C-alpha cells in the first residue's frame, strides 16, 4: 500500500466516528477496525465486492478528483451498508459479511 492508502484509512476512521457513529460503534462491538476492512477493499480494488460498473466509477472518481475521494467513496459505501453492519455486528458475523458477500444496490 502507498502512503495515500494509509492516510485514507486513517482519515476514514476519523470521518466515520463523526459522520456515522453507529457504524463506528458496530465495528467496535465486533472487534474489527474499519481501516482493516477498507484496506482489503482498496487492495483488491473492490473486486468481488462491487459490480464492475461501480468499480469503474470508483477508479474514474479517484483519478479525476484525487485521493480524498477514496475516503468519501468508502464512507458512502459504509453508509449504504449501515443497516447490514448493525445487524451483523450483534451476530458477530460482520467480518464474513463485509468481506465475503457482494454489495448490492450501491
N, C-alpha and C positions, 0 to 999 in steps of 0.2 A: 504494500500500500504506500501511497505517496503521502507527503505531509498534508496535502489538501484533504485527503480522505480522513486522516486522523483529526484534523481541525474540524471537519464537517461532523464527525461523530461526537466530538466534544461539544460543539455548538448545538447539536441536536439534543443532547441531554439537557442542556440549559433551557432551550426553547420548549422542549417537551414539558418540563416542570412548570413553566409559566403558561403555556397555551393549552396543554392537555393534562392537567394534574391527575385526572382519573386514570389515564393511560400510564403515566409515570408510576402511579401507585400500583397498578396492575403488574407492572414489571417488578417492582419491589416485592410485592406479595409472592410472586412466583420465583424470586431469587435470581432473576435474569437482568442483564444490563441491556438497555435499548441500543447502546452503541455496538454491542456484540452482534445483535441481530442485523443492524444496519450495515456493519462491516461485511457480514456474509452476503447481504443483498448486493452491496456495491461491488464486492469482489466478483460475484457471479453475473454482474450487470443485469440482475433481476431475472436471469434465465430460469425457467420452470416456476417462476413466481408470478410474473405478469405475462399477458398475451404479447405477441410480437409487436403489434401496433403501439402498445403502451411503452415497450422497451425503446422503440424508435423515437417516440415522443420524449422520453426521458433523456436520451442521448442528444437529441436536437436542442432541447431546452438548455441542457448544461453547456453544450458547445456555443450556443448563440448568446446565452445570458450570463454565463460564468458559474463558478463553483458554488456560489451561495445557493444556487437553485438545487444543489444536491440536498441540502438541509431542508429547504422548503418542500421539495418533492417528497422526501421521506416523512416529514411531518404531516403532509396532506394524506399520504398513504396510511399512516398510523391513525389519523383522524377517521379515515374511511373504515378502518378495522376496529374502531373503538369498541363497539358492542361485542364483537367477536373476541377481542382481547380481554375484556372484562369477564366474559363468560368463562373463558378457558383459564384465566388466572386463578379462579376459585376452584377449578377442577384439576389444577396442576398439570395441564396438558398444553400450556402455552407454547413451549419450545417446539414441540412436534407440530402444532397447528400453524405457527407462524413461519416455520422453515420448510415444512413438507407440503402443505396444502396451497394450491394456487389461489391467487387473489382474484376474485370475480367482481365485475361491475365497477371497476375503478376508472 
